[in-house]
Every structure is written in structure tokens, then in C-alpha cells.
């Protein structure tokens, strides 16, 4: 793992400063997002269960609209 990380650092170090900054910002954002996701997954499941029941209820009452993930 450390060897691969060192390879990445070497490659990024060879890039222009502005590109390095963009990559660093993206990495930091990705790390923060992953940590937040892990924190969310560790939370109690009661809230998720309540939302699932509500969604099933609304669907049974015909209050939902069938659409794909990319539709709003």
C-alpha cells in the first residue's frame, strides 16, 4: 500500500502546481465524503427503517411516481 501511495505522490509531484492543487482538493473531498459515508453507515438503522416504511406506505396509497434514477 505504501509503495503505491509513494508512486502516486511522485506522479502528482511531476505535474504543474495548478493541476496538483486540483488533485489535492479532489482527494480531500473524496476522503471527507468517504469518512462521512462510513459515519452514516454506523448510525442506528431506526431512521432508515422508518423512512422505508413511509415509502412503502406512500407507494401502497398510490402517492409515488415510477421513474429512473436519472429523472427528477
C-alpha angles and dihedrals in degrees: 000000000000091000091055091048090052089051090054092048091050092050094047091046089060092057125091115275095251091053091047090053092051092050092047091051091050093048092049091049091048092049092049091048092050092048091049091049092051090049090051092051091053094056120102114279096226093096093049091048091051091050091049091052091048091050092049090048092051091047092051089051091052093246095128133084122219110234141141127260093259094052124092 
